[in-house]
Amino acid sequence: MMIGLTHFLLIGAVLFCTGLFMVVTKKNAIQILIGIELMLNAAILNMVAFGRFDKMNNGGQLMAIFSIVLAAATTAVALAIILNVYRRYKTIDPDKLNQLKD
């Protein structure tokens, strides 16, 4: 059985919806970051799937590699920000951080 483009797009849609649900419902900054990463991985999966089924070039794969590198850098910066916020306010609940200035 050959896996078609529709299967990849369906998996990407499920990943994206799961990530969106996590971002909307979670009260923890780390869990929100994980939801954003799931949505980004869904977009990367779609780029690779379209690149796989497009016989002209490898643009989808190259864009996916660039996106993975960019996501890793963004995650490192976000975790550093979360750690600094926790050090200062002793919480990572976004609802409790309503005023970030002194």
C-alpha contacts under 8 A as a table, 3 or more apart, distances in Angstrom:
res1	aa1	res2	aa2	distance
3	I	7	H	6.43
3	I	8	F	7.96
4	G	7	H	5.61
4	G	8	F	7.05
5	L	8	F	5.30
5	L	9	L	6.26
5	L	49	A	6.47
5	L	50	F	7.40
5	L	53	F	7.10
6	T	9	L	5.06
6	T	10	L	6.03
7	H	10	L	5.09
7	H	11	I	6.28
8	F	11	I	5.18
8	F	12	G	6.11
8	F	45	L	7.30
8	F	46	N	6.94
8	F	49	A	6.32
9	L	12	G	4.92
9	L	13	A	6.07
9	L	46	N	6.19
9	L	49	A	7.65
10	L	13	A	5.05
10	L	14	V	6.27
11	I	14	V	5.12
11	I	15	L	6.18
11	I	42	A	7.80
12	G	15	L	5.08
12	G	16	F	6.06
12	G	41	N	7.96
12	G	42	A	4.49
12	G	43	A	6.96
12	G	45	L	6.21
12	G	46	N	6.29
13	A	16	F	5.05
13	A	17	C	6.07
13	A	42	A	6.88
14	V	17	C	5.19
14	V	18	T	6.09
15	L	18	T	5.14
15	L	19	G	6.19
15	L	38	L	6.07
15	L	39	M	6.42
15	L	41	N	7.62
15	L	42	A	5.51
16	F	19	G	5.11
16	F	20	L	6.09
16	F	38	L	6.31
16	F	39	M	4.44
16	F	40	L	7.75
16	F	41	N	7.95
16	F	42	A	5.42
16	F	43	A	7.74
17	C	20	L	4.99
17	C	21	F	6.06
17	C	39	M	7.58
18	T	21	F	5.11
18	T	22	M	6.29
18	T	35	G	7.29
18	T	38	L	7.38
18	T	39	M	7.83
19	G	22	M	5.07
19	G	23	V	6.25
19	G	34	I	7.44
19	G	35	G	3.95
19	G	36	I	5.97
19	G	37	E	7.36
19	G	38	L	4.94
19	G	39	M	5.12
20	L	23	V	5.12
20	L	24	V	6.19
20	L	35	G	6.32
20	L	36	I	7.35
20	L	39	M	6.83
21	F	24	V	5.24
21	F	25	T	6.01
21	F	35	G	7.57
22	M	25	T	5.39
22	M	26	K	5.55
22	M	31	Q	6.91
22	M	32	I	6.13
22	M	34	I	7.85
22	M	35	G	5.05
23	V	26	K	5.96
23	V	31	Q	7.45
23	V	32	I	4.70
23	V	33	L	7.63
23	V	35	G	5.33
23	V	36	I	6.77
24	V	32	I	7.96
26	K	29	A	7.91
26	K	31	Q	6.37
26	K	32	I	6.24
27	K	31	Q	7.62
27	K	32	I	7.60
27	K	93	D	5.57
27	K	94	P	6.49
27	K	95	D	7.22
28	N	31	Q	5.34
28	N	32	I	6.31
28	N	92	I	5.96
28	N	93	D	4.97
28	N	94	P	6.76
29	A	32	I	5.03
29	A	33	L	6.18
29	A	82	I	7.21
29	A	92	I	5.60
29	A	93	D	6.15
29	A	94	P	6.40
30	I	33	L	5.03
30	I	34	I	6.29
30	I	79	L	7.97
30	I	82	I	7.86
30	I	92	I	7.80
31	Q	34	I	4.96
31	Q	35	G	6.25
32	I	35	G	5.02
32	I	36	I	6.33
33	L	36	I	5.08
33	L	37	E	6.25
33	L	75	T	7.79
33	L	78	A	7.87
34	I	37	E	4.99
34	I	38	L	6.26
35	G	38	L	5.05
35	G	39	M	6.39
36	I	39	M	5.14
36	I	40	L	6.23
37	E	40	L	4.97
37	E	41	N	6.06
37	E	71	A	7.66
38	L	41	N	5.02
38	L	42	A	6.22
39	M	42	A	5.08
39	M	43	A	6.46
40	L	43	A	5.12
40	L	44	I	6.25
40	L	71	A	7.74
41	N	44	I	4.93
41	N	45	L	6.04
42	A	45	L	5.05
42	A	46	N	6.30
43	A	46	N	5.12
43	A	47	M	6.31
44	I	47	M	5.04
44	I	48	V	6.24
44	I	64	A	5.28
44	I	67	S	7.05
44	I	68	I	7.78
45	L	48	V	5.20
45	L	49	A	6.04
45	L	64	A	7.85
46	N	49	A	4.99
46	N	50	F	6.08
47	M	50	F	5.28
47	M	51	G	6.04
47	M	60	G	4.78
47	M	61	Q	6.93
47	M	63	M	7.23
47	M	64	A	6.30
48	V	51	G	4.92
48	V	52	R	5.96
48	V	60	G	4.94
48	V	61	Q	5.19
48	V	64	A	6.42
49	A	52	R	5.03
49	A	53	F	6.35
49	A	60	G	7.53
50	F	53	F	5.30
50	F	54	D	5.99
50	F	60	G	6.40
51	G	54	D	5.09
51	G	55	K	7.62
51	G	57	N	7.25
51	G	58	N	5.82
51	G	59	G	6.15
51	G	60	G	4.11
51	G	61	Q	6.12
52	R	55	K	7.12
52	R	58	N	7.59
52	R	60	G	7.42
52	R	61	Q	7.90
54	D	57	N	6.81
58	N	61	Q	5.52
58	N	62	L	6.38
59	G	62	L	5.18
59	G	63	M	6.02
60	G	63	M	5.19
60	G	64	A	6.06
61	Q	64	A	4.97
61	Q	65	I	6.29
62	L	65	I	5.22
62	L	66	F	6.33
63	M	66	F	5.06
63	M	67	S	6.07
64	A	67	S	4.95
64	A	68	I	6.13
65	I	68	I	5.12
65	I	69	V	6.34
66	F	69	V	5.28
66	F	70	L	6.20
67	S	70	L	5.00
67	S	71	A	5.97
68	I	71	A	5.02
68	I	72	A	6.19
69	V	72	A	5.20
69	V	73	A	6.42
70	L	73	A	5.23
70	L	74	T	6.14
71	A	74	T	5.01
71	A	75	T	5.99
72	A	75	T	5.14
72	A	76	A	6.27
73	A	76	A	5.20
73	A	77	V	6.44
74	T	77	V	5.21
74	T	78	A	6.13
75	T	78	A	5.00
75	T	79	L	6.04
76	A	79	L	5.25
76	A	80	A	6.25
77	V	80	A	5.10
77	V	81	I	6.28
78	A	81	I	5.09
78	A	82	I	6.16
79	L	82	I	4.97
79	L	83	L	6.08
80	A	83	L	5.14
80	A	84	N	6.25
81	I	84	N	5.15
81	I	85	V	6.17
82	I	85	V	5.10
82	I	86	Y	6.12
82	I	92	I	6.86
83	L	86	Y	5.07
83	L	87	R	6.16
84	N	87	R	5.06
84	N	88	R	6.31
85	V	88	R	5.23
85	V	89	Y	5.88
85	V	90	K	7.40
85	V	91	T	7.40
85	V	92	I	6.98
86	Y	89	Y	5.31
86	Y	90	K	4.60
86	Y	91	T	5.11
86	Y	92	I	5.74
87	R	90	K	5.68
89	Y	92	I	7.98
89	Y	97	L	7.92
91	T	96	K	7.62
92	I	96	K	7.97
92	I	97	L	7.84
93	D	96	K	5.56
93	D	97	L	6.78
94	P	97	L	5.23
94	P	98	N	7.41
95	D	98	N	6.27
97	L	100	L	6.39
